[in-house]
Amino acid sequence: MKHARTTLLIVDDHEVVRQGLRTLLELEPDIHVVGEATSATGAVAQTARLKPNVVLLDVKLPDGSGIDACRQILATTPATRILMLTSFSDDTMVVDAVQSGAHGYALKDVRTQDLIDAIRTVANGQGYLDPRVAQQTLHWIRDRSHAAAGHFPDSLTRLSPQERAILPLLAEGKTNKEIAVDLRLSDKTVKNYLANIFDKLQVKRRTEAVSWYIRTTRTSSQDSRF
C-alpha cells in the first residue's frame, strides 16, 4: 500500500537513539527525516523552521518536559502532529500528554514496524496509543468515571447517554468502526454522534475531546471526595 510522504523531526537528547531512529525510519520510502533536536527549546525552534508533518518527541529532555514542548509546538505550528516516544508508561504522564494535545504515545521498546505504523497513523490524522499503556490508562479513566458517577459537571450533562458512552471509547484510542462494534451502532451513527459531541464541547479534534473528557473526569473525581 502506497503512503503519502511524511516529513519527520526526531527529538531526543541521546545521539545513539536519534541516529538509530533515523537509520531505521529512512529505510521507509514514505518517511523522510528532515531534522533532529536535542532539547525542548530546539524542538519548538526546529518545528517552526522545518514545519514537519510529525514530531517524534521524547518526554524527558535536558531543559524541560517534552509535554510542555508539545504545547508550545502546537501553539506555534498547529498543523504539526505530535507522537510522544518515551520509556515512561506512567498513567499521569500519558494523560498529561493527551491533555497537552499529543496525537500519539508510544514506548521506546516498541517494535520497529509498530513504530512505523504509529507514525503513519498519526500523520494520517488519527490518534495512536501504545496498547501497553492503553489498557492501564483506560482503567485510570474508568476508575475516575465510576468515582465521579452522579457528579457530572454541567458541560457533561449536556451530552446524551450515548454520547457519554462514546467518550471513554474515544479516550481508549478506538476508531469509529471499533466504537460502532462495541456499541452496536452503524459507522454513520457514530460519526454523527461525534459531530454532536464536538459541537457541544466546542472542539474540533478527537484529541481535544479526549483531553476534555479526561480533564472533566479528573476534576469530578476530586470534587466527589469533598
Protein Blocks (a to p, Z undefined) as FASTA:
>chain_A
ZZdddddddddfbfklmmmmmmmmmmpmkbccfbdcfbfklmmmmmmmnopabdcddfbd
fkbcfklmmmmmmmmmmmbccddddfbfcfklmmmmmmnopabdcdfkbcfklmmmmmmm
mmnopacddfklmmmmmmmmmmmmmmmgoiacfklmmpcfklmmmmmmmmnopafklmmm
mnopafklmmmmmmmmmmmnopabfklmmmmmmmmmmmmmmmmmZZ
